[in-house]
Amino acid sequence: MRDVTAIIPARLHSSRVDQKPMLAHDGKPLIWHTVKRAQEAVSSVIVATDRMKIANAVQGMCPVWVEQQADYWCGTQRIAAAAKQLKDHCNKFVLNWQVDEPELTDQQVGDLVDKLRMANEEEQWTMTND
């Protein structure tokens, strides 16, 4: 999907699961698997994080936006800031692809993007298996 960018918000010290992006799965951190899967589904991927540890885990895979100073209260704020700073790397549609969703199917991604296109607006939607 050429007109879609996935931005993956990845916070190291989440209130629900500490170090979640770095949890190992098949010898690689979860963030690595999520980036790899997103790259198969959309034309560009950006990781928006608060720590170099996460940036280092995906080094060379995609652009990474690191903001350690700001206090964002949610991933959506982090994504909006990253999209603004990296607007040259963003396509028309920006998806909020959660770090713990490395198994989203092409069908799920396609269905969501179709909804975005029908709305014919530049919006942000969250990818989740729920």
N, C-alpha and C positions, 0 to 999 in steps of 0.2 A: 504494500500500500504506500505509494509514493508520496502522498500528501499527509502522512501521519508521523508524528513524533511521539514516542513514549518517554515520559520523564518519570524516573523511579526515585521517589523520596526514600532515603535510607539514613535513618538516625541511629546512632550507635547505642545511646542510652534511652531506649523507649521505656515508657512507663509500664507497658504490658509484658514485653519480653526483652530483657536487657541483652544487648549484643546480637539481636536477631539477624541482621544482615550478614553476620560473620559465622552463624551456625553452620557447621560442616555437613555436607551431603555429598556422598561419593568422592570425598577427598577435596572438594572445592567449597568455598563459602556460598551460602544461599544467594547473595547478591550476584555472584558470577553466573549461576544458573539462570537467574531471572533476566539478567542482561542478555545472555545468549539466546534465550527463548524469545525475548522481545525483538532482538535483531532479526530473527527468522520471520516475524510477523509484520513488522512495520519498517519504514524506510530509514528512520534514525532514532537513536536512543541516547538519552542523557541521564546521568545519575546525579541527583541533587542530595548532597550529604553535608554533615556537620563535622566530619572527621577524616583526616588523611588516611587512617587505617582502612576505611572503606574505599577511598579513592585508589589506594595502592592495590586493593584486591581486584580492581577492574582496570588497572593501568593498561593502556593500549587498546582496550576494547571499544571505548566510546568516550565522547566528551564528558568531563566530570566538573560539576560546579560545587565548590566547597565554600561554605559560609559558616565560619565558626563563631562569629561575634553576635549575630542576630538571634533573638529569642522568638522563633516561630512557634506558635502554639499548635500548629497542625502541618501535615505534609502538603496540603493545598497551598498554604502560604509559601512554603519552601519552593514548590513547583512554580508558582507565579513569579517569584523573584528570580529563579533560575531561567525561566522562559524569557523574562525581560532582559536579563543580562546576556543570554546566549541566543538572542532572537535570530541571528544569522544561521543558527543550527536548527531552528524550529521550522516545521512545515505548517500548513494551514490549520491542521487539527492536532491538538496536544492531548494525549491520554495520560491520566494519572495511573500508572501501572504499579501496583503495590509490590513491595520487595518479597512478600511471602506468597506470591502468585506465579511461580515459575512453570506451572503446568496449564496455563490457559491455552485453550485450543484456538486454531485458526478460525473456526466457526464463531466462537465467542468474540474474538477480536473483530472479525468481519461484521457480525451483527451490530456491534456497537458503532463501528465506523459508518455503517449504512445509516444508522439513526442520526449520526452527526451530519452526514451528507444531506439527508432528507430535511433536517432542520435548517440546513444551509447557513449555519452560523459558526463563528469561531467560538467554540466552547471547550470546556474541560470536563471530561467524564472519567470516572474511576473504574478501572478494570478489577473485577473480583469474581470469584467463582460462586458467590452467594446467589 
